[in-house]
Amino acid sequence: MKVGRLEESIYISDILYAEADGKRAKIHTKKGVIDASMSMADLEKVLPANEFCRPIRWALVSMREIVAMPTDILKLSDKTEIPISRLKRKEIQDAFANYSWRSTRRRMRGRNPVKEFTDYVIIIKGKKLYSVFEKKGFL
């Protein structure tokens, strides 16, 4: 990812959530907030669909970071609360239940529950999405 004139990589596993800020996206990571000149729709296309959900029009959330899901909000590991749209409530509940079940099955089988999730890196140049690489071939 390019921040100013420097290029920086972001591991997908470090992303907590992204929020829309006009036509831009603010990507909240474990290390801080990164502004990217890309729409939420473009960001959603790049990130793995089974690892991220869009509970409301302006937010894209990592399933891995959800710690609780009362009826109408998502509580994240950093104590952020993201509201859930009434129309998407059932879809988000089902997606979270499926994600939790897959993670539990992987742990029961002795596999790393987030292995494929941490194997990718996002590169953004000039605050625009450049590409997604597998960690093995990139680093």
Secondary structure, DSSP 8 states (H G I E B T S, - for coil): -EETTEE-EEEGGGEEEEEEETTEEEEEETTEEEEESS-HHHHHHHS-TTTEEEEETTEEEEGGGEEE--SSEEEETTS-EEE--GGGHHHHHHHHHHHHHHHHHHHHTT--TTHHHHSEEEEEETTEEEEEEEHHHH-
